Amino acid sequence: MPAQSDFQLQKETFEMFRKFLSDETGLELSEYAVAAALIALATVGAFQLLGTNITTKITDVANNVK
């Protein structure tokens, strides 16, 4: 196999990169995965925050009842 010139290699690399960027197959699945991960993260954070606040309120009520 003959050695390619640097210019030819750069040209082929650029063309492959251009095709990669213009190809949108499978993009939807990755977008859904990222969205699901963000929603799950926000949900976990909200439950942790609400759990802490609810525990604090129940403790306050219990102390006031005494």
N, C-alpha and C positions, 0 to 999 in steps of 0.2 A: 504494500500500500504506500503510495507516494506521500511524502510529508506535505501538509497543507501550509499555506502561507498564513502569517498572523492575521492579515486582512481577511482572508477567506474564513478563518476560524471565528473572527469577531463578527463577520457578517452572518454566519450560520447561527452563532450564539444569540445575536440580536433577533434574528428571525424566529428562533425557537422561543425566546422570551416574549416576543410580540404575540405569537400564537397562544402562549400560555395565558397572557393577560386578556386576550380577546375571547378565550374559551370560557363560557359560563356554565358548562355542564357540571352538575354537582354543587354549584354555588348555593342553591336554595337550601340544601340539606345542611351545609355548614352554617348558614345564617340561622336556621331554625335551632341548631345545636347551641350556638352562642346565645340566642335569645332565651332558650330554655334554661341555660346555665345562669344567666343574669336574673331571670325570674326566680329560680330556686334560691339563689344567693340572697336576693331581696326578701324572699319569704322567710328564710331562716333568720335573717337579721331582724325582721319585724317581729317574729315570734319570740326571739330572745329578748328584744326590747320590751314587748308587751308582757312577757313572763316576769321580767324583773319588776315592772311597774305594778302588775297585779299582786305580786308577792308583797311589795312594799305597802300597797293599799290595804291588803288583808291584815298585815302586821299592825298597821296604824289603827285599823278598826278594832282589832283584838286588844290592843293596849288601851284604847279609849273605853272599851266595855268593862275592863277590870275596875 
